[in-house]
Amino acid sequence: MELESQEGLKSQENSTRKNNFLLSKNVTLILLSLLLLLIITITVSFLNTSKNKAPENLIPIVTPPIVIITATPKPVPSDWASSSAILKIENDNRNVKNEIDNTDFSEPALNLPAIDTKVDFNK
């Protein structure tokens, strides 16, 4: 029986070594998975913050202020505008302008002579 008890002790020692090895494997796996999860979380949050930034090429829409239109009073002509002397001066100016527009400023002596000559380049 002693032999069986010694073999049982050896098998127990081997099982604790296997359990320690499996436990250390699980801890390593858990730590690696947590590290991977942390990297993914940081990457996703970085991408979200870069997407939420306002684009620089957008032009803000500026609305003009509201303009209130009011009726303007009818202009009152001055006393000078209805004076007979002013009306006579306007009429004289109009006549002078018409005379200038209808005046012929050409000098017939400076015109080119009329040459009616047959020109033939063929022999």
N, CA, C and O atoms as CSV, one atom per row, in Angstrom:
chain,resi,resn,atom,element,x,y,z
A,1,MET,N,N,0.779,-1.178,0.000
A,1,MET,CA,C,0.000,0.000,0.000
A,1,MET,C,C,0.829,1.254,0.000
A,1,MET,O,O,0.442,2.322,-0.473
A,2,GLU,N,N,1.923,1.060,0.529
A,2,GLU,CA,C,2.792,2.220,0.536
A,2,GLU,C,C,3.096,2.688,-0.879
A,2,GLU,O,O,3.168,3.884,-1.159
A,3,LEU,N,N,3.264,1.746,-1.728
A,3,LEU,CA,C,3.568,2.072,-3.117
A,3,LEU,C,C,2.401,2.824,-3.739
A,3,LEU,O,O,2.596,3.783,-4.484
A,4,GLU,N,N,1.209,2.390,-3.433
A,4,GLU,CA,C,0.038,3.083,-3.967
A,4,GLU,C,C,-0.090,4.466,-3.390
A,4,GLU,O,O,-0.474,5.392,-4.105
A,5,SER,N,N,0.216,4.642,-2.128
A,5,SER,CA,C,0.120,5.961,-1.520
A,5,SER,C,C,1.189,6.880,-2.086
A,5,SER,O,O,0.956,8.074,-2.276
A,6,GLN,N,N,2.377,6.311,-2.358
A,6,GLN,CA,C,3.437,7.140,-2.945
A,6,GLN,C,C,3.050,7.552,-4.369
A,6,GLN,O,O,3.295,8.686,-4.779
A,7,GLU,N,N,2.458,6.646,-5.102
A,7,GLU,CA,C,2.026,6.982,-6.456
A,7,GLU,C,C,0.900,8.010,-6.406
A,7,GLU,O,O,0.834,8.896,-7.258
A,8,GLY,N,N,0.021,7.900,-5.422
A,8,GLY,CA,C,-1.064,8.870,-5.260
A,8,GLY,C,C,-0.516,10.245,-4.947
A,8,GLY,O,O,-1.031,11.249,-5.441
A,9,LEU,N,N,0.558,10.302,-4.105
A,9,LEU,CA,C,1.161,11.596,-3.790
A,9,LEU,C,C,1.806,12.209,-5.034
A,9,LEU,O,O,1.721,13.414,-5.273
A,10,LYS,N,N,2.457,11.337,-5.822
A,10,LYS,CA,C,3.091,11.838,-7.039
A,10,LYS,C,C,2.043,12.346,-8.018
A,10,LYS,O,O,2.254,13.363,-8.678
A,11,SER,N,N,0.937,11.660,-8.118
A,11,SER,CA,C,-0.112,12.087,-9.041
A,11,SER,C,C,-0.748,13.387,-8.553
A,11,SER,O,O,-1.149,14.227,-9.358
A,12,GLN,N,N,-0.840,13.553,-7.215
A,12,GLN,CA,C,-1.372,14.810,-6.679
A,12,GLN,C,C,-0.410,15.962,-6.957
A,12,GLN,O,O,-0.836,17.070,-7.285
A,13,GLU,N,N,0.885,15.695,-6.826
A,13,GLU,CA,C,1.869,16.735,-7.110
A,13,GLU,C,C,1.800,17.133,-8.586
A,13,GLU,O,O,1.875,18.318,-8.913
A,14,ASN,N,N,1.662,16.167,-9.458
A,14,ASN,CA,C,1.563,16.439,-10.884
A,14,ASN,C,C,0.288,17.234,-11.198
A,14,ASN,O,O,0.305,18.130,-12.042
A,15,SER,N,N,-0.806,16.906,-10.524
A,15,SER,CA,C,-2.061,17.614,-10.788
A,15,SER,C,C,-1.981,19.061,-10.317
A,15,SER,O,O,-2.519,19.949,-10.977
A,16,THR,N,N,-1.312,19.318,-9.176
A,16,THR,CA,C,-1.184,20.706,-8.729
A,16,THR,C,C,-0.286,21.489,-9.680
A,16,THR,O,O,-0.518,22.672,-9.926
A,17,ARG,N,N,0.745,20.823,-10.218
A,17,ARG,CA,C,1.591,21.502,-11.206
A,17,ARG,C,C,0.791,21.823,-12.456
A,17,ARG,O,O,0.921,22.907,-13.024
A,18,LYS,N,N,-0.042,20.872,-12.886
A,18,LYS,CA,C,-0.885,21.116,-14.060
A,18,LYS,C,C,-1.878,22.223,-13.772
A,18,LYS,O,O,-2.115,23.077,-14.626
A,19,ASN,N,N,-2.470,22.224,-12.572
A,19,ASN,CA,C,-3.425,23.279,-12.214
A,19,ASN,C,C,-2.742,24.641,-12.184
A,19,ASN,O,O,-3.307,25.625,-12.663
A,20,ASN,N,N,-1.525,24.712,-11.621
A,20,ASN,CA,C,-0.789,25.975,-11.588
A,20,ASN,C,C,-0.470,26.439,-13.024
A,20,ASN,O,O,-0.567,27.628,-13.326
A,21,PHE,N,N,-0.097,25.517,-13.885
A,21,PHE,CA,C,0.225,25.845,-15.263
A,21,PHE,C,C,-1.016,26.339,-15.993
A,21,PHE,O,O,-0.963,27.319,-16.736
A,22,LEU,N,N,-2.154,25.640,-15.772
A,22,LEU,CA,C,-3.403,26.069,-16.401
A,22,LEU,C,C,-3.849,27.424,-15.850
A,22,LEU,O,O,-4.348,28.269,-16.593
A,23,LEU,N,N,-3.668,27.619,-14.567
A,23,LEU,CA,C,-4.059,28.879,-13.945
A,23,LEU,C,C,-3.216,30.023,-14.495
A,23,LEU,O,O,-3.742,31.096,-14.790
A,24,SER,N,N,-1.915,29.803,-14.633
A,24,SER,CA,C,-1.049,30.852,-15.176
A,24,SER,C,C,-1.378,31.113,-16.655
A,24,SER,O,O,-1.247,32.247,-17.117
A,25,LYS,N,N,-1.803,30.081,-17.404
A,25,LYS,CA,C,-2.220,30.255,-18.789
A,25,LYS,C,C,-3.492,31.085,-18.860
A,25,LYS,O,O,-3.614,31.961,-19.715
A,26,ASN,N,N,-4.441,30.817,-17.968
A,26,ASN,CA,C,-5.702,31.557,-17.942
A,26,ASN,C,C,-5.468,33.027,-17.587
A,26,ASN,O,O,-6.075,33.916,-18.183
A,27,VAL,N,N,-4.598,33.276,-16.629
A,27,VAL,CA,C,-4.314,34.655,-16.233
A,27,VAL,C,C,-3.688,35.401,-17.404
A,27,VAL,O,O,-4.044,36.550,-17.666
A,28,THR,N,N,-2.781,34.776,-18.093
A,28,THR,CA,C,-2.133,35.395,-19.251
A,28,THR,C,C,-3.167,35.677,-20.343
A,28,THR,O,O,-3.153,36.741,-20.962
A,29,LEU,N,N,-4.054,34.723,-20.570
A,29,LEU,CA,C,-5.093,34.901,-21.578
A,29,LEU,C,C,-6.031,36.038,-21.191
A,29,LEU,O,O,-6.416,36.836,-22.045
A,30,ILE,N,N,-6.397,36.121,-19.941
A,30,ILE,CA,C,-7.281,37.186,-19.462
A,30,ILE,C,C,-6.600,38.546,-19.606
A,30,ILE,O,O,-7.221,39.511,-20.051
A,31,LEU,N,N,-5.326,38.618,-19.231
A,31,LEU,CA,C,-4.597,39.886,-19.342
A,31,LEU,C,C,-4.467,40.318,-20.800
A,31,LEU,O,O,-4.616,41.501,-21.109
A,32,LEU,N,N,-4.194,39.383,-21.689
A,32,LEU,CA,C,-4.090,39.722,-23.109
A,32,LEU,C,C,-5.425,40.189,-23.678
A,32,LEU,O,O,-5.480,41.130,-24.471
A,33,SER,N,N,-6.507,39.516,-23.261
A,33,SER,CA,C,-7.821,39.924,-23.765
A,33,SER,C,C,-8.200,41.300,-23.231
A,33,SER,O,O,-8.799,42.092,-23.959
A,34,LEU,N,N,-7.866,41.605,-21.977
A,34,LEU,CA,C,-8.135,42.941,-21.429
A,34,LEU,C,C,-7.314,44.012,-22.151
A,34,LEU,O,O,-7.812,45.106,-22.417
A,35,LEU,N,N,-6.087,43.701,-22.460
A,35,LEU,CA,C,-5.235,44.639,-23.193
A,35,LEU,C,C,-5.794,44.891,-24.596
A,35,LEU,O,O,-5.814,46.031,-25.061
A,36,LEU,N,N,-6.244,43.839,-25.262
A,36,LEU,CA,C,-6.836,43.984,-26.587
A,36,LEU,C,C,-8.118,44.810,-26.512
A,36,LEU,O,O,-8.350,45.666,-27.366
A,37,LEU,N,N,-8.942,44.568,-25.516
A,37,LEU,CA,C,-10.178,45.325,-25.330
A,37,LEU,C,C,-9.875,46.806,-25.078
A,37,LEU,O,O,-10.570,47.682,-25.592
A,38,LEU,N,N,-8.849,47.072,-24.298
A,38,LEU,CA,C,-8.455,48.455,-24.016
A,38,LEU,C,C,-7.977,49.154,-25.286
A,38,LEU,O,O,-8.322,50.313,-25.515
A,39,ILE,N,N,-7.198,48.476,-26.106
A,39,ILE,CA,C,-6.716,49.057,-27.368
A,39,ILE,C,C,-7.877,49.344,-28.309
A,39,ILE,O,O,-7.914,50.398,-28.943
A,40,ILE,N,N,-8.819,48.422,-28.405
A,40,ILE,CA,C,-9.996,48.627,-29.265
A,40,ILE,C,C,-10.817,49.812,-28.770
A,40,ILE,O,O,-11.269,50.625,-29.577
A,41,THR,N,N,-11.015,49.925,-27.468
A,41,THR,CA,C,-11.795,51.036,-26.909
A,41,THR,C,C,-11.135,52.378,-27.202
A,41,THR,O,O,-11.809,53.337,-27.580
A,42,ILE,N,N,-9.830,52.446,-27.030
A,42,ILE,CA,C,-9.115,53.699,-27.301
A,42,ILE,C,C,-9.203,54.058,-28.783
A,42,ILE,O,O,-9.394,55.225,-29.124
A,43,THR,N,N,-9.067,53.075,-29.658
A,43,THR,CA,C,-9.138,53.324,-31.101
A,43,THR,C,C,-10.523,53.823,-31.501
A,43,THR,O,O,-10.643,54.782,-32.264
A,44,VAL,N,N,-11.565,53.179,-30.990
A,44,VAL,CA,C,-12.935,53.589,-31.334
A,44,VAL,C,C,-13.219,54.989,-30.820
A,44,VAL,O,O,-13.824,55.790,-31.533
A,45,SER,N,N,-12.799,55.305,-29.605
A,45,SER,CA,C,-13.051,56.643,-29.069
A,45,SER,C,C,-12.274,57.698,-29.848
A,45,SER,O,O,-12.778,58.804,-30.042
A,46,PHE,N,N,-11.065,57.388,-30.296
A,46,PHE,CA,C,-10.291,58.326,-31.110
A,46,PHE,C,C,-10.968,58.571,-32.444
A,46,PHE,O,O,-11.017,59.708,-32.912
A,47,LEU,N,N,-11.496,57.513,-33.069
A,47,LEU,CA,C,-12.183,57.678,-34.348
A,47,LEU,C,C,-13.451,58.495,-34.191
A,47,LEU,O,O,-13.769,59.310,-35.056
A,48,ASN,N,N,-14.176,58.293,-33.109
A,48,ASN,CA,C,-15.405,59.062,-32.885
A,48,ASN,C,C,-15.107,60.531,-32.664
A,48,ASN,O,O,-15.845,61.384,-33.158
A,49,THR,N,N,-14.053,60.850,-31.940
A,49,THR,CA,C,-13.733,62.256,-31.713
A,49,THR,C,C,-13.251,62.910,-32.993
A,49,THR,O,O,-13.501,64.097,-33.200
A,50,SER,N,N,-12.567,62.175,-33.859
A,50,SER,CA,C,-12.119,62.776,-35.117
A,50,SER,C,C,-13.289,62.972,-36.076
A,50,SER,O,O,-13.253,63.894,-36.891
A,51,LYS,N,N,-14.319,62.139,-36.008
A,51,LYS,CA,C,-15.500,62.307,-36.857
A,51,LYS,C,C,-16.366,63.457,-36.366
A,51,LYS,O,O,-17.040,64.090,-37.179
A,52,ASN,N,N,-16.375,63.749,-35.086
A,52,ASN,CA,C,-17.240,64.777,-34.531
A,52,ASN,C,C,-16.705,66.186,-34.744
A,52,ASN,O,O,-17.414,67.154,-34.468
A,53,LYS,N,N,-15.483,66.326,-35.224
A,53,LYS,CA,C,-14.936,67.653,-35.473
A,53,LYS,C,C,-15.671,68.283,-36.643
A,53,LYS,O,O,-16.060,67.596,-37.588
A,54,ALA,N,N,-15.858,69.598,-36.574
A,54,ALA,CA,C,-16.543,70.308,-37.651
A,54,ALA,C,C,-15.615,70.429,-38.853
A,54,ALA,O,O,-14.453,70.804,-38.697
A,55,PRO,N,N,-16.104,70.121,-40.036
A,55,PRO,CA,C,-15.270,70.267,-41.225
A,55,PRO,C,C,-14.882,71.731,-41.431
A,55,PRO,O,O,-15.667,72.636,-41.148
A,56,GLU,N,N,-13.661,71.952,-41.929
A,56,GLU,CA,C,-13.157,73.307,-42.081
A,56,GLU,C,C,-13.646,73.972,-43.355
A,56,GLU,O,O,-13.591,75.197,-43.462
A,57,ASN,N,N,-14.122,73.203,-44.322
A,57,ASN,CA,C,-14.490,73.794,-45.594
A,57,ASN,C,C,-15.955,74.233,-45.653
A,57,ASN,O,O,-16.406,74.696,-46.700
A,58,LEU,N,N,-16.699,74.101,-44.572
A,58,LEU,CA,C,-18.079,74.551,-44.570
A,58,LEU,C,C,-18.136,76.055,-44.378
A,58,LEU,O,O,-17.401,76.614,-43.564
A,59,ILE,N,N,-18.998,76.697,-45.119
A,59,ILE,CA,C,-19.162,78.141,-45.021
A,59,ILE,C,C,-20.422,78.406,-44.204
A,59,ILE,O,O,-21.492,77.896,-44.535
A,60,PRO,N,N,-20.304,79.194,-43.147
A,60,PRO,CA,C,-21.506,79.475,-42.351
A,60,PRO,C,C,-22.499,80.312,-43.148
A,60,PRO,O,O,-22.113,81.172,-43.940
A,61,ILE,N,N,-23.765,80.049,-42.930
A,61,ILE,CA,C,-24.819,80.788,-43.614
A,61,ILE,C,C,-25.125,82.033,-42.797
A,61,ILE,O,O,-25.502,81.957,-41.628
A,62,VAL,N,N,-24.953,83.172,-43.439
A,62,VAL,CA,C,-25.204,84.443,-42.763
A,62,VAL,C,C,-26.489,85.013,-43.329
A,62,VAL,O,O,-26.582,85.274,-44.528
A,63,THR,N,N,-27.463,85.204,-42.486
A,63,THR,CA,C,-28.719,85.775,-42.936
A,63,THR,C,C,-28.668,87.289,-42.740
A,63,THR,O,O,-28.238,87.763,-41.688
A,64,PRO,N,N,-29.102,88.046,-43.739
A,64,PRO,CA,C,-29.055,89.497,-43.604
A,64,PRO,C,C,-30.104,89.970,-42.595
A,64,PRO,O,O,-31.123,89.310,-42.391
A,65,PRO,N,N,-29.849,91.098,-41.978
A,65,PRO,CA,C,-30.832,91.606,-41.024
A,65,PRO,C,C,-32.117,92.011,-41.743
A,65,PRO,O,O,-32.104,92.355,-42.926
A,66,ILE,N,N,-33.190,91.966,-41.028
A,66,ILE,CA,C,-34.493,92.306,-41.593
A,66,ILE,C,C,-34.556,93.817,-41.795
A,66,ILE,O,O,-34.284,94.589,-40.876
A,67,VAL,N,N,-34.917,94.225,-43.007
A,67,VAL,CA,C,-35.022,95.641,-43.333
A,67,VAL,C,C,-36.494,96.017,-43.333
A,67,VAL,O,O,-37.303,95.412,-44.037
A,68,ILE,N,N,-36.828,97.010,-42.547
A,68,ILE,CA,C,-38.209,97.480,-42.486
A,68,ILE,C,C,-38.344,98.637,-43.462
A,68,ILE,O,O,-37.667,99.658,-43.333
A,69,ILE,N,N,-39.222,98.467,-44.436
A,69,ILE,CA,C,-39.415,99.476,-45.465
A,69,ILE,C,C,-40.578,100.364,-45.052
A,69,ILE,O,O,-41.681,99.893,-44.776
A,70,THR,N,N,-40.303,101.645,-45.020
A,70,THR,CA,C,-41.355,102.605,-44.680
A,70,THR,C,C,-41.575,103.523,-45.872
A,70,THR,O,O,-40.665,103.728,-46.675
A,71,ALA,N,N,-42.760,104.067,-45.991
A,71,ALA,CA,C,-43.081,104.968,-47.093
A,71,ALA,C,C,-42.364,106.292,-46.883
A,71,ALA,O,O,-42.348,106.847,-45.784
A,72,THR,N,N,-41.766,106.786,-47.975
A,72,THR,CA,C,-41.084,108.082,-47.889
A,72,THR,C,C,-42.057,109.176,-48.307
A,72,THR,O,O,-42.888,108.969,-49.191
A,73,PRO,N,N,-41.957,110.315,-47.685
A,73,PRO,CA,C,-42.884,111.402,-48.065
A,73,PRO,C,C,-42.538,111.944,-49.454
A,73,PRO,O,O,-41.386,111.883,-49.883
A,74,LYS,N,N,-43.529,112.466,-50.137
A,74,LYS,CA,C,-43.350,113.019,-51.469
A,74,LYS,C,C,-42.459,114.257,-51.360
A,74,LYS,O,O,-42.692,115.117,-50.512
A,75,PRO,N,N,-41.424,114.349,-52.229
A,75,PRO,CA,C,-40.547,115.510,-52.134
A,75,PRO,C,C,-41.277,116.789,-52.526
A,75,PRO,O,O,-42.073,116.809,-53.465
A,76,VAL,N,N,-40.996,117.827,-51.803
A,76,VAL,CA,C,-41.618,119.130,-52.067
A,76,VAL,C,C,-40.636,119.944,-52.906
A,76,VAL,O,O,-39.509,120.183,-52.471
A,77,PRO,N,N,-41.043,120.375,-54.103
A,77,PRO,CA,C,-40.120,121.167,-54.914
A,77,PRO,C,C,-39.875,122.532,-54.267
A,77,PRO,O,O,-40.735,123.096,-53.591
A,78,SER,N,N,-38.680,123.025,-54.503
A,78,SER,CA,C,-38.337,124.310,-53.902
A,78,SER,C,C,-38.993,125.451,-54.673
A,78,SER,O,O,-39.539,125.262,-55.760
A,79,ASP,N,N,-38.924,126.608,-54.095
A,79,ASP,CA,C,-39.488,127.796,-54.745
A,79,ASP,C,C,-38.702,128.145,-56.001
A,79,ASP,O,O,-39.268,128.703,-56.942
A,80,TRP,N,N,-37.421,127.832,-56.036
A,80,TRP,CA,C,-36.598,128.132,-57.196
A,80,TRP,C,C,-37.024,127.287,-58.392
A,80,TRP,O,O,-36.957,127.760,-59.526
A,81,ALA,N,N,-37.457,126.060,-58.166
A,81,ALA,CA,C,-37.816,125.184,-59.273
A,81,ALA,C,C,-39.054,125.657,-59.999
A,81,ALA,O,O,-39.217,125.373,-61.185
A,82,SER,N,N,-39.913,126.357,-59.328
A,82,SER,CA,C,-41.132,126.823,-59.990
A,82,SER,C,C,-41.037,128.277,-60.438
A,82,SER,O,O,-41.996,128.828,-60.978
A,83,SER,N,N,-39.911,128.879,-60.221
A,83,SER,CA,C,-39.731,130.278,-60.619
A,83,SER,C,C,-39.687,130.380,-62.140
A,83,SER,O,O,-39.169,129.488,-62.811
A,84,SER,N,N,-40.233,131.473,-62.683
A,84,SER,CA,C,-40.264,131.649,-64.136
A,84,SER,C,C,-38.867,131.861,-64.693
A,84,SER,O,O,-38.604,131.467,-65.829
A,85,ALA,N,N,-37.956,132.472,-63.932
A,85,ALA,CA,C,-36.590,132.698,-64.415
A,85,ALA,C,C,-35.861,131.364,-64.562
A,85,ALA,O,O,-35.162,131.147,-65.551
A,86,ILE,N,N,-36.018,130.483,-63.599
A,86,ILE,CA,C,-35.374,129.173,-63.661
A,86,ILE,C,C,-35.944,128.359,-64.817
A,86,ILE,O,O,-35.191,127.686,-65.521
A,87,LEU,N,N,-37.236,128.405,-65.024
A,87,LEU,CA,C,-37.849,127.669,-66.133
A,87,LEU,C,C,-37.361,128.205,-67.471
A,87,LEU,O,O,-37.174,127.424,-68.405
A,88,LYS,N,N,-37.148,129.519,-67.595
A,88,LYS,CA,C,-36.646,130.116,-68.830
A,88,LYS,C,C,-35.211,129.670,-69.085
A,88,LYS,O,O,-34.847,129.391,-70.227
A,89,ILE,N,N,-34.380,129.598,-68.025
A,89,ILE,CA,C,-32.990,129.147,-68.184
A,89,ILE,C,C,-32.959,127.685,-68.638
A,89,ILE,O,O,-32.155,127.329,-69.499
A,90,GLU,N,N,-33.800,126.855,-68.086
A,90,GLU,CA,C,-33.856,125.450,-68.504
A,90,GLU,C,C,-34.259,125.335,-69.965
A,90,GLU,O,O,-33.707,124.515,-70.700
A,91,ASN,N,N,-35.212,126.147,-70.390
A,91,ASN,CA,C,-35.661,126.114,-71.781
A,91,ASN,C,C,-34.544,126.582,-72.710
A,91,ASN,O,O,-34.346,125.988,-73.770
A,92,ASP,N,N,-33.806,127.637,-72.336
A,92,ASP,CA,C,-32.690,128.120,-73.148
A,92,ASP,C,C,-31.584,127.052,-73.249
A,92,ASP,O,O,-31.019,126.839,-74.322
A,93,ASN,N,N,-31.289,126.397,-72.146
A,93,ASN,CA,C,-30.280,125.324,-72.162
A,93,ASN,C,C,-30.690,124.191,-73.100
A,93,ASN,O,O,-29.860,123.652,-73.832
A,94,ARG,N,N,-31.943,123.843,-73.074
A,94,ARG,CA,C,-32.456,122.786,-73.944
A,94,ARG,C,C,-32.315,123.193,-75.413
A,94,ARG,O,O,-31.957,122.365,-76.250
A,95,ASN,N,N,-32.590,124.448,-75.730
A,95,ASN,CA,C,-32.464,124.928,-77.112
A,95,ASN,C,C,-31.007,124.915,-77.567
A,95,ASN,O,O,-30.722,124.515,-78.696
A,96,VAL,N,N,-30.081,125.344,-76.709
A,96,VAL,CA,C,-28.663,125.345,-77.057
A,96,VAL,C,C,-28.173,123.915,-77.288
A,96,VAL,O,O,-27.404,123.664,-78.216
A,97,LYS,N,N,-28.602,123.006,-76.473
A,97,LYS,CA,C,-28.194,121.602,-76.633
A,97,LYS,C,C,-28.693,121.052,-77.967
A,97,LYS,O,O,-27.953,120.336,-78.642
A,98,ASN,N,N,-29.911,121.362,-78.361
A,98,ASN,CA,C,-30.446,120.905,-79.644
A,98,ASN,C,C,-29.661,121.509,-80.808
A,98,ASN,O,O,-29.405,120.821,-81.796
A,99,GLU,N,N,-29.276,122.778,-80.709
A,99,GLU,CA,C,-28.497,123.418,-81.772
A,99,GLU,C,C,-27.121,122.761,-81.916
A,99,GLU,O,O,-26.644,122.549,-83.031
A,100,ILE,N,N,-26.483,122.437,-80.773
A,100,ILE,CA,C,-25.175,121.791,-80.821
A,100,ILE,C,C,-25.288,120.402,-81.435
A,100,ILE,O,O,-24.429,120.003,-82.221
A,101,ASP,N,N,-26.342,119.656,-81.084
A,101,ASP,CA,C,-26.515,118.308,-81.632
A,101,ASP,C,C,-26.760,118.332,-83.132
A,101,ASP,O,O,-26.349,117.404,-83.830
A,102,ASN,N,N,-27.416,119.363,-83.649
A,102,ASN,CA,C,-27.773,119.419,-85.064
A,102,ASN,C,C,-26.747,120.161,-85.917
A,102,ASN,O,O,-26.930,120.252,-87.131
A,103,THR,N,N,-25.701,120.682,-85.344
A,103,THR,CA,C,-24.703,121.438,-86.099
A,103,THR,C,C,-23.785,120.479,-86.848
A,103,THR,O,O,-23.373,119.454,-86.305
A,104,ASP,N,N,-23.463,120.818,-88.108
A,104,ASP,CA,C,-22.549,120.026,-88.922
A,104,ASP,C,C,-21.174,120.671,-88.841
A,104,ASP,O,O,-20.981,121.794,-89.306
A,105,PHE,N,N,-20.232,119.971,-88.257
A,105,PHE,CA,C,-18.894,120.519,-88.056
A,105,PHE,C,C,-17.911,120.096,-89.149
A,105,PHE,O,O,-16.709,120.324,-89.010
A,106,SER,N,N,-18.385,119.502,-90.203
A,106,SER,CA,C,-17.472,119.051,-91.264
A,106,SER,C,C,-17.170,120.203,-92.226
A,106,SER,O,O,-18.020,121.067,-92.445
A,107,GLU,N,N,-15.971,120.219,-92.797
A,107,GLU,CA,C,-15.533,121.238,-93.753
A,107,GLU,C,C,-15.470,120.578,-95.124
A,107,GLU,O,O,-14.669,119.666,-95.329
A,108,PRO,N,N,-16.294,121.017,-96.061
A,108,PRO,CA,C,-16.304,120.367,-97.366
A,108,PRO,C,C,-14.981,120.529,-98.121
A,108,PRO,O,O,-14.675,119.706,-98.984
A,109,ALA,N,N,-14.200,121.551,-97.826
A,109,ALA,CA,C,-12.935,121.753,-98.534
A,109,ALA,C,C,-11.896,120.716,-98.123
A,109,ALA,O,O,-10.938,120.479,-98.858
A,110,LEU,N,N,-12.072,120.095,-96.959
A,110,LEU,CA,C,-11.103,119.123,-96.489
A,110,LEU,C,C,-11.439,117.691,-96.908
A,110,LEU,O,O,-10.697,116.763,-96.588
A,111,ASN,N,N,-12.539,117.509,-97.614
A,111,ASN,CA,C,-12.912,116.168,-98.073
A,111,ASN,C,C,-11.954,115.709,-99.169
A,111,ASN,O,O,-11.361,116.542,-99.854
A,112,LEU,N,N,-11.794,114.409,-99.344
A,112,LEU,CA,C,-10.961,113.854,-100.387
A,112,LEU,C,C,-11.635,114.067,-101.739
A,112,LEU,O,O,-12.861,114.049,-101.840
A,113,PRO,N,N,-10.832,114.266,-102.765
A,113,PRO,CA,C,-11.438,114.449,-104.090
A,113,PRO,C,C,-12.045,113.147,-104.590
A,113,PRO,O,O,-11.584,112.055,-104.257
A,114,ALA,N,N,-13.083,113.288,-105.393
A,114,ALA,CA,C,-13.732,112.116,-105.979
A,114,ALA,C,C,-12.956,111.732,-107.226
A,114,ALA,O,O,-12.912,112.496,-108.191
A,115,ILE,N,N,-12.350,110.567,-107.215
A,115,ILE,CA,C,-11.563,110.095,-108.352
A,115,ILE,C,C,-12.314,108.924,-108.959
A,115,ILE,O,O,-12.489,107.874,-108.341
A,116,ASP,N,N,-12.759,109.147,-110.219
A,116,ASP,CA,C,-13.439,108.074,-110.943
A,116,ASP,C,C,-12.511,107.624,-112.058
A,116,ASP,O,O,-12.660,108.060,-113.200
A,117,THR,N,N,-11.591,106.790,-111.754
A,117,THR,CA,C,-10.627,106.291,-112.712
A,117,THR,C,C,-10.716,104.776,-112.731
A,117,THR,O,O,-10.864,104.110,-111.707
A,118,LYS,N,N,-10.616,104.261,-113.969
A,118,LYS,CA,C,-10.662,102.808,-114.110
A,118,LYS,C,C,-9.269,102.276,-113.817
A,118,LYS,O,O,-8.286,102.700,-114.424
A,119,VAL,N,N,-9.199,101.329,-112.866
A,119,VAL,CA,C,-7.945,100.707,-112.512
A,119,VAL,C,C,-8.027,99.250,-112.948
A,119,VAL,O,O,-8.941,98.519,-112.566
A,120,ASP,N,N,-7.008,98.828,-113.793
A,120,ASP,CA,C,-7.020,97.470,-114.295
A,120,ASP,C,C,-5.641,96.864,-114.047
A,120,ASP,O,O,-4.630,97.404,-114.493
A,121,PHE,N,N,-5.607,95.745,-113.338
A,121,PHE,CA,C,-4.349,95.092,-113.015
A,121,PHE,C,C,-3.998,93.992,-114.021
A,121,PHE,O,O,-2.912,93.417,-113.943
A,122,ASN,N,N,-4.876,93.697,-114.941
A,122,ASN,CA,C,-4.612,92.683,-115.965
A,122,ASN,C,C,-4.089,93.377,-117.212
A,122,ASN,O,O,-4.538,94.475,-117.537
A,123,LYS,N,N,-3.143,92.755,-117.920
A,123,LYS,CA,C,-2.608,93.360,-119.131
A,123,LYS,C,C,-3.342,92.939,-120.334
A,123,LYS,O,O,-3.010,93.366,-121.440
